[in-house]
Amino acid sequence: MIPSQVDDTLPELAPFVHAVQARRPDDGTWCEAWTVRDVLAHQTGNAEELARVLQAFLAGTPVETRGFAREAPYRQMSDSDLWAAFLARCEQLTEVAAAAAQDLSPDTEVQWTGRTVKVPFFAEHMREELILHRWDLTGDDRTAVQALNEPWMTEHSVVSVGRPLLARGRAGLDLGTDGRVEGRLRTPGTDDVVVTADADGSSIRLAAPEGTATIESDAAVRVLLLWGRRPADPSRWHSAAGPEALRGVRTLLGGY
């Protein structure tokens, strides 16, 4: 049973837990290189690192964010030990997030993966990870689509995680010195997500709709595209940009 404080802070934990429990650890997922067990190890490492970095900041001894090698110990655990570790790390993150909310202004900036984020980021990012990786397990079921459609998911993906999301995709583009990729991802009734990449770097931002969209879709699909995922039904997105422009934007949106 998930403690009430954890459920209040991470309301997406219970649906994620149910999705994991409905599958075998060695079942495949929509994240093509990972099984269910790999997703769980990744999530355990996420919860641990978010808590570790925020706790160190609270203690006045900031630490650098570790890379995904932090997941290695969890991959060596038995299935039962991994499951227990995952739940314990989520509970620890909840406790640290509550302490930070009490002791720090929400505008306090904390170092995270080479950039600064604000205190609410730490719990919110775990929530996004739970939604996204639940989709990796279930695909486009009703729970996943409803969660991905939430406006905060788009905002968090763009504002809090956007630049790192484009790094791998930009590396896969042959831009040379003069090449440039620009795309507008549009969900009717909301701001566009504008992504660019050139020899100097990449950018992502929210902007008022203008001109023709590169890709138009519902909000859930747009979040999946930003994270390098693809909906099971490709007719949920539309484009008149042409193959070359579309290929460039899809490559840029390579995700982690």
Secondary structure, 3 states (H helix, E strand, C coil): CCCHHHHHHCCCHHHHHHHHHCCCCCCECCCCCCEHHHHHHHHHHHHHHHHHHHHHHHCCCCCCCCCHHHHHHHHCCCHHHHHHHHHHHHHHHHHHHHHHHHHCCCCCEEEECCEEEECCHHHHHHHHHHHHHHHHHHCCCHHHHHHHHCHHHHHHHHHHCHHHHHHHHHHCCCCCCCCEEEEEEECCCCCEEEEEEECCEEEEEEECCCCCCCEEECHHHHHHHHCCCCCCCHHHEECCCCHHHHHHHHHHCCCC
